[in-house]
């Protein structure tokens, strides 16, 4: 049988492997917080058509419009959308972001909408 080699008694420490320093991750686009949006039908007031979305301030109004249309099963068109107050002078463009409407990170907002129903959609 062979003999096993004995460890050196002199106490030579094993060589340490160098630690790799990783660069800090910095995303190119930072949205620091969320916005809690309550989406409501302006008139008639109906709690069954009310729903909540968690968004960022950079979300476009067009995204909210798409969610509203999905919620109605595609049976609505020509939406008018207002943020925090429903008034004909305050209808916002679908190209605007929530931050353009004065809604910041960590805030709650109410998105009111009104629409023109598509004729015959419920009977199809």
N, C-alpha and C positions, 0 to 999 in steps of 0.2 A: 504494500500500500504506500501511496505517496504521502509526503509530509505537507502540511499546510503552511503557508508562509505566515510568519508572525508580523504584526504591525510594528512599525518603528516606534521606539519608546521616546524618541526625542521631542515629540509634541509638535510636529510640523502641521499646521492647520491646512485643511483642504482649501484650494483656491476658490474664491467666491465668484459666482457668475455675475457679470455686470447687469444691472437692472435697466430695462428699456424704458425710456421716458416717452410717454405717448403725448401727442399734442392735445390741447383742450378742444373738445368738440364745440363748435359754434355754428348753429344752423344759419342758413343764409336769410331766412325770413322768420321773424319772431313775433308771435302773437301772445302777449303776456297773460291774457286772461280770457275768460268766456263771458258770453252775454246770454242771459236767460230771457228768451222772447216768448211772450204769450200771444198767440195768434187768434184773433177774434173776428167774427163777422160783424160788420158795423151796424147793419139794420136788416132784418129784425134781430134783436139780441137773442141768441140761442146758444146755451151752454153746451149743447151736443156738438156744435161745430167749432168749439174752442179747443185748442191744443197748444202744447209747449214744445219749444225747440231750444237746444243748447247750441249756440253759434259762437263765432269769433267776430270781433269788430270788422274784420275784413270781408265777411260774407256779403255777397251782393244781394240786392232785393230780388233779382231774378231767381235766385236759389229758393227764396221763401215763396215766391209765386209758384214755382214748380211744385213745391211741397203742398201748397194749398190746392192746386189743380189735382194732384195725386190723391189728396184727401177726399176730393169730391168725385173721384172716379173719372176725371176727364170731361165732366159734363158742364164745365163753366169756361168762360172766355172773357176777354176784355176786363181784366182785374184793375181796380183802382186800389192802391196801397198807400197808407199813411202810417207814420211811426209816432207813437205816443199821443196822438190827437187826430181824430178824423174830421177833416174839413176839406172842401174842394180846392182851396188854395194851397193845401199842404200835401197834395198827392206827389209821391216821390217817383223818380225814374227807375226802371229796372236795372239800369247800369250803375246806380249809386250803391255804395257800400254802407253798412250800418254806421260806421264811423263818420261818414259824410252826413248822416242824419243826426249827429250829435250823441250817438250811443257809444260809450267807452267800455273798456274791459271791466268786468266785475259788476256791471250795472244790469238792472232788469229793464225791459222795455215791453210795450204793448204794440203789436202790429195789427192795425185794423184794415180790413179789406171789404170791398164790395165788388159785385160782378154782374154781368149780363148772362142769364142762363141760355144754354144752347137749346133751341126748340126741338122737341121730339126726343131728347136724349133719354128721358125716363121711360118712354114707351117703346124704345127699340128692343 
